[in-house]
Amino acid sequence: MQARVWGCRGSIAVPGPDTVRYGGNTSCVEVRLASGHVLILDAGTGMRPLGVSMQNDLPDELHILLTHLHMDHLQGLGFFRPLFAPDLDIHIWGPSSPVQDLSERISMYLSPPLFPVRLEDLASNTTFDNAPEEPVTIGSATIRAAKVAHQGPTVGYRIEENGRTFVYLPDHEPSLGADLANVPAAWMSGHDIAHDADVLLHDGQYRDDEYRDHIGWGHSGVGDAMEFANKANVDRLVLFHHDPYHTDQELEALLAGARANWPGLEDRVSLAYEGMVIRLDEAGVTVR
Amino acid sequence: MSNPVATPGAQKSLPLILARELASNLATPMFLLDAAGMLVFYNDAAALLLGKPFSELGEITGGEFGADLELAELDGTKLRRLDSPSGIAWSERKPAHKRVLATMYDGTRGAFEATAYPLLGSTGEMHGVMAVFWPDTSGETAD
């Protein structure tokens, strides 16, 4: 499979000269499977350019896997051109709710006064399902979701194909109320879907000193992201969901500090950036 | 709807993880059962009353826990496991409250009040039971 990052910013889109290297679009990752199937992880503003890129070569079906419905993970949906393609089959997966089904909750955004077009007026054949907490097969991949610690109902996704595992946990605070270093793996949010992953895209929104003022906001400090990846035996950690107040320079300083604190893991942690391509196959993992 | 069977060593569900963290940060004695009815945690406040830290006891079945405590009605009648507040919350999926007699691990026997409620997930699935308990200071007995 091949993953391409179209947006890795957290909270709100931040275009401008300070965010050129890592990008200002919010969460959206395209995953193309060996079978040709296309998965889209989250519908942040990065989804708009993704839609442009695929509008002239649409697959037969698309699967949009939403981790949760905060605006930075949903705002691009209304601007995703394939949504308006007649007869295209689009399956949207997202966290379950005891109160409303997924389409009703998404309709709160895709309807006036927040948006001019109603969900039911879209030309594509759109269906909605709860994120699969039991493994499901899509094309050549097996996909599983799990609820994780964030603000409100939120899931992460594990995608396995040909012996390789790609895990997506963009919004996650596994250390909420706990000292992660001393928490047994069985009691660590997200461990079940992240363990032994070849590549983990994980929330790394805050510097560790910033996190102390944001406990309970649903995101991780970089130190906790690395501790989580280490305990989950992840091979390669990609820090994701960059804070909207962090410039390119600040992000690189954050990465340098993290690497200095985790000797021996320097080559296994990096920053997500728009245009980043991660390929996972029998030969291994390559990033460009 | 039957309750699921826990897999030893598997990651606990998110509601159970969050409940454990809540209990760990409170001075209210609390214990947790998982969806299979295993005692999977009690906090330091509970350990003070029970006379044994959870790390020393480890995970045991709810039935074993109830037997250890020799749970009884206030008149001394043995309390069936599923008639305790945590047993009701687990088997009937509803909150329950009761005054009971119990023997702590240090041999102290006394009256306690306990309240338990089920942890039901967004699709109604069972994650376990959270229970609080405290010494009954009312001085009332069945007599």
Chai-1 contact restraints between the chains, C-beta under 6 A:
chainA,res_idxA,chainB,res_idxB,connection_type,confidence,min_distance_angstrom,max_distance_angstrom,comment,restraint_id
A,S96,B,S122,contact,1.0,0.0,6.0,A-B,restraint_1
A,S96,B,T123,contact,1.0,0.0,6.0,A-B,restraint_2
A,S97,B,S122,contact,1.0,0.0,6.0,A-B,restraint_3
A,P98,B,S122,contact,1.0,0.0,6.0,A-B,restraint_4
A,K147,B,L14,contact,1.0,0.0,6.0,A-B,restraint_5
A,G177,B,E21,contact,1.0,0.0,6.0,A-B,restraint_6
A,G177,B,N25,contact,1.0,0.0,6.0,A-B,restraint_7
A,A178,B,E21,contact,1.0,0.0,6.0,A-B,restraint_8
A,A186,B,Q11,contact,1.0,0.0,6.0,A-B,restraint_9
A,A186,B,K12,contact,1.0,0.0,6.0,A-B,restraint_10
A,W187,B,K12,contact,1.0,0.0,6.0,A-B,restraint_11
A,W187,B,I17,contact,1.0,0.0,6.0,A-B,restraint_12
A,S189,B,L14,contact,1.0,0.0,6.0,A-B,restraint_13
A,S189,B,I17,contact,1.0,0.0,6.0,A-B,restraint_14
A,H191,B,Q11,contact,1.0,0.0,6.0,A-B,restraint_15
A,D192,B,Q11,contact,1.0,0.0,6.0,A-B,restraint_16
